[in-house]
Amino acid sequence: MEEHKFRILVVDDQAEYRDVLKLILKENGYRIDTADSGENALNIIQKNSYNLVITDLIMDGINGIELLKKIKYINKELEVIIITGYGSIENAVKAMKEGAFSYFIKSHSPKELLNEIKKVVQISNHNKKSKIPKISKIDDMDYFLDSKSSLFNKTLTIARKAAKSNSNVLILGESGVGKEVIAKYIYKNSKRRNLNYVDVNCHGFSETLFESEFFGHEKGSFTGAYEKRIGRFELADKGVLFLDEIGNISMNAQSKILKAIENKKIERVGSNKSIEVDFRLITATNKNLSKEIEINSFREDLYYRISTITISIPPLRKRSEDILDLTDYFIKKFSLELNKKITGIEEPVKKFLMSYDFPGNVRELKNIIERMIVLSENGSLNYDDIANDDISNDDIEEDSLYTNVEKMSMFDKEFVNLKEIRKKAESNYIKKVLEVCDYNVTESAKKLGISRRQLFNKISEYRLK
């Protein structure tokens, strides 16, 4: 792709730096748009097509990491470079875990950033020309579904039966268990497998853009509607519509979705003409919808509409038979993607993986292996790369902590009293639960079995950011 056709969105709440970056990139032949906040960036991205987003890390409102997550929900192929004035390996690794292409520190030479952008351009050109299929989430289906777990295989049996019908399916499971993979599995085994598959993450849309995104709009129907847009319902006509994180949409949006499901008719924004749509509906959530109904956060009539068939996916800790096979797959996957040869994995690493309870499930395992490969220097995945991770060493079973005295590096060979160990374990576990729950305090408190006030007190006590 030529530079003048390569489109970049620059996101920074500091006007001076934003303008300087825009000038530098324009001088190098790139097409540049800017946004002064994460919120505005999301609105722009959903209305326009970009090849790359360059975003500041520290911003008011939606910060760079949160924006990265939302961008990947909307468009997994859109590359993101994180820029910050506060460089650290922890933030770099966190950004990479969430799918950032690379990480740039503001005080460094702009040439470094231009080199990173050239890499994105080259990869974009290569992916267009290459006939070799990229490893992607839809290819991940094979490894994910090849299970030794009887519990998980029962889930797959239900999914295969559900695929043969045209009934609405609700997929339940913790964050990171693979609800999207099961949805695609149902689609690939259904009569509609050769038709459209429209994947929508409901958490990725603002309230103001919901109606336009789902129902579409006519040209000129509102400020900024420069052309007609086909909505997600219409795109899924004759095919399958997958609504992920349906538990996160507002009550107002729920009522509009319910009407579209019941009538199989929609109207674009700015039009009175009804459009008939025929789609197979699959939804997913990590929330307990029965409890959400009790607190009036989810419509009961919508729940019964979407849950004709309900499939619950077991967490990774209940299918531990698959952990090492999944680990092998991720090693092969990231060795290829990161162009690093991995020759082996230490036995203590395997013991840790088998003893850890994975609150983030398969997604967390994937992130752990990717991080270890990034940090690997000699082709071997070693225990120290886990011990230095933000996974607490206290999450390891007591037996595995002391099976090898040589691994005392986790305590820097200094003994501390049990009270301090308990505090460290509690602090790290709360941090991990908050991360898995996307820092939703109410949901985190439920997972921890404590009240919101107690959780706030713990956050304050342990100075968790």
Buried (B, 14 or more C-beta within 10 A) or exposed (E): EEBEEBBBBBBBBBEEBBEBBBEBBEEBEBBBBBBBBBBBBBBBBBBEEBBBBBBBBBBEEBBBBBBBBBBBBBBEEBBBBBBBEEBEEEBBBBBBBBBBBBBBBBEEEBEEBEEBBEEBBEEBEEEEEEEEEEBEEBEBBEBBBEBEBEEBEEBBEBBEEBBEBBEBBBBBBBBBBBBBBBBBBBBBBBEBBEBBBBBBBBBBBEEEBBBBBBBBBBEEBEEEBEEBBEBBBBBBBEBBBBBBBBBBBEEEBBEBBBEBBEEEEBBBBBBEEEBEBEBBBBBBBBBBBEEBBEEEBBBEEBBEBBBBBBBEBBBBEEBBBBBBEBBEBBBBBBBEEEEBEBEEBBEBBBBBBBBBBBBBBBBBBBBBBBBBBBBBEEEBBBBBBBBBBEBBBBBBBEEBBEEEEEBEEBEEEEEEEEEEBEBBBBBBBBBBBBBBBBEBEEBBBBBBEBEEEEBEEBBEEBEBE
